[in-house]
């Protein structure tokens, strides 16, 4: 399955980044039993932060693209938790997405769809998950999106 996941990523023209190191006093993931809790991953592409406020600086499409980068980092952390073996990911259980947005912006779910759609595109039905998509007045370092995840692993 790991090869299937890597093949699917390549078919989509996507590559997992290296699992980002934590920026403060926390760990990037915690495994308890068969559940891997991945700390919030911020929007970043090619080492550069994706910053801005939805509804002011960024539109929904740009926000969804930022959320997709968070999803790739979530998968990278899950891969690290599984010792590099993506085939151990049984399913995505839940994503919690935070969107840096103006007070009148109401399309947080459309933004977080960037991550949800990627999980399903890469993992098929195993990528379908429970989810929350909420607004935040600001996020660390001014990033546009932050998403945490819960994965079931073998």
N, C-alpha and C positions, 0 to 999 in steps of 0.2 A: 504493500500500500504506500510506503514511503516513496518508492519510485513513482507510483501513480500520482501522488501529490506533487512531487517535484516536476514530473512531466506536465501535469496540468498547469502549474505555475508558469513553466516555460511556454506552453501553448498560449497562455494569456499574455505573454510578454512581461511577466513579473519575476522579480527576484527577491528573496528574503534578505533583509539587511542582517548584519551581525546583530546579535541580541544586545540592545543598548544596556550599558552599565547604569545602575541607579545613581541619581544625582544628589542623594541625601542619605540619611540614616534609615534605610529600609532595604529589603531584598527584592530582586526583580520578580520572583515567584516563590510560592510556598506550595509544596505538595503534601496533602494529607490524604491517606488512603489512595483512592484512584482519582482524586480531584486535584487539579492544578489551578491555583488562584494566581493570575498574572496581574501585577501592579499596573497602574495606569500608564499607558504609552502615549506620548505626546506626538503631535503632527510634525513630522520631520521627513525631508527627502534629500538624499545624497548629502547627509550631514548638516543640512541647513534647516533651521526651524521654519515651519509654516505658521506665520503669525497673522493676527488680524481679528477683527470682530465681525461676525456674520450680521448682516443687516446694515453695516456701515462700510467696511473695507472689502468684504468678500460676499459673493453671491452663493446660492445654494450649490451650484455645480462645483465651485472652488472648495466649498466646505466639504462636500462629499468626497472630492479628491483627497483632501486632507485626512478625512476619516479613513480612507483606503490605506494611507500610509500608516496610520495607527494599527489597522488590522494586520498589515504585513509585519509590524514590530511585535504584535501579540503572537502571531504564528512563530516568529523567530524565538521569542521567549519560551513558547510551548515546546519548540524543537529542542532548545537548550535543556529544558526540564526533562525531556525524554532522552537525554544523552545523544542528541543528534538524529534520532530515529522518528521521523514524522509519522511512520506507520503506527506508532503507539497512540496517536490521537484518535480516540473513539468518537468524540463529538464535541462540538462547541455547546456548552450548556447555557451560558448567559453572557451578554455584553452590557456594560453600563457606559453610556456615552455622555460626555459633557461638552457643550458647545459654547464657546465664548461669543455671546450675542447681545445685541441691543435689547432693551426692555420690551420693544414691540415686535421682535422677531419671533415667529411661531412655527418655523419649519425645521425645528431640531430633528424630528424623525427623518425628514428627507436628507439631512446632512449625515446622520448616522447610518442611513441606508448604504452609504459608500462602503462602510465596514461590513454590514450585514450581507450585502450583495457579493462582496468579495469572498466571504466565508462560504457562501453557498456555491459560488462559481468554482472555488477550489476544492471543497470537500463534499459537494453534493448534499444529499439529505442530512449527512452528519454535520453540516455547517449550519443547519437551521437551529435557532436558539431563542430563548427568552431574552427580553431586552428592555432597557430603559434609555430614554433620550431626553436629557434635561439641559436647561440653559444655565449658564454661569455668567456672573457679571465680569469676571476675569478668570484667566487660567495661568498656571505657572509660565513665566518667561514671555507672556503675551501670546502663547500659541492659540490657534484657532480651535483645536479639538484635542481632547484627551479621552481615551477609552481603556477600561479595564476589562478583563475577561476571565471566565471560568471554563475550564476544559476537563472533560472526562478522558482519562488515559488508561491504557492497559499496562 
